[in-house]
């Protein structure tokens, strides 16, 4: 993947993002990786393996060895209701977002509307190794991404392309179950779908991290190539690995650190434990 710019300081980063945002004149989402080789893939698919018959015939590509996502989310929803103030407006998409931030394995990849949050994740626990991996920031154009979606808005016989992030309050549990009944055959087979919620999800981590999401399916490319395949999707920035410690110190001086990003309250720890227990006991398919 080509990198638009190499970032040498916090000021360098802020200046570039400010200029790029003004030139783009559209909403931008950000995601940071501390290792440039990491795939832009949700955690549910990281252990997937090909599931193809050895019969010397042609078959559609198919993967297996990922967690039974629908059962996992339903169990998390049922337990969440008793731990937090239940909001009847939440659907299974909302619980997917919440569960993702507490450690569930889901087909949602989290992004942030805050470029400094993405920078924190790119530098968190990064250790410089000569000729080793380096931190990267992905800057996504969610509107452009959804213009390539297979989904449309349909109203009174008129179909309109989706040109903005899809608001999940417009969806329901029936839609969720239909889209995710087979992770090898979803509406997200060509490219991910950008989605968000306008509700208060009662989740410190999503609120603090300005969380938004892309939805994926099993058959996507494993590397960040889906992101680079179409230039309109966005750009990638390389963080100078020798400047990582200095930039991280400057972020901390702005109170952007583990405590403020993740939260340290009882609810945060309890929900993380619930998510861990559910993920560990849910069967793979």
Phi, psi and omega in degrees: 000139176274148181248132184292325184201152171257127185266129183249349182199167177297318178298317178303316181295311182297318180298316181294315181298319179299316180291316182295321179296318179295319179292323182287324179053042179205168179294139178234143174243154187227145175215133180249137174237137178276356180226118185294345180274350182293141181281149171277070186223141175296156186293338182296335186260004188290338179249014183293151177227156179296142179236076186236133177292142180268067185239013177060032177237168180270131180223153170298144180295142182209145180236160176217186178075041169232159188295150176289089192298316184297316178298320180300313184290322179297318178296319179296316178302314183298321179282325180298323182304326184268351182258337183231169174292111187292134177248114184293347178280348180289138170243186186292339174293318179298316180293331174298315180297313181296312181299322178303318183284346177252009170112002175290152176270116185224165174275018177259134175252126185271138175236177178225147171276357181254113182295335179286329175296316178298321179295322177302312182293328177294331185256344184298123179065015178285136176234127183288131173229126181303130183062019179263194180294160179225157181285149179223154172239128173261131179246112187258140169262093185296328178297314180295321180301314184287341175294339177267003183291154174277354182270150176224156168276127180242125182214116178053045175082000180252123180259131178237138176296149175276120185240007177220167174305135182283131180273120189286348173294341177279355182250180180211180183295326178298317177298317179303311183295326178290314183294325188251019179293336176215110183289354172265003182207081183238174174290359186252032187284328180277314179209157178298166178245129179276126182223160179203170174237144174260002179272159169283111184275008177053040184225110182304318186295317179293318180295311183293325183270005180049054192285133172223170193216154164244141179260138188230165172236172188295332190272009178292160172300143185281333183270178176290010187299331178301326182289322183273350187296324180237116186303331182295342184292329180153196183226166176235141180242135175267132174267125178304113186298333180283349178256002187299314182298316181296316180295321180297321177298319180293324176297317180298325178293339175267011180065033173253098186209184186301317183296318183280333181282316186262331186083150184232013183285173180297317180302317181301314181291320183294316180291325175297320179292319178299313180299319180297316181295319179294315180298322183289329185262348181283132183288155174269157179233000000 
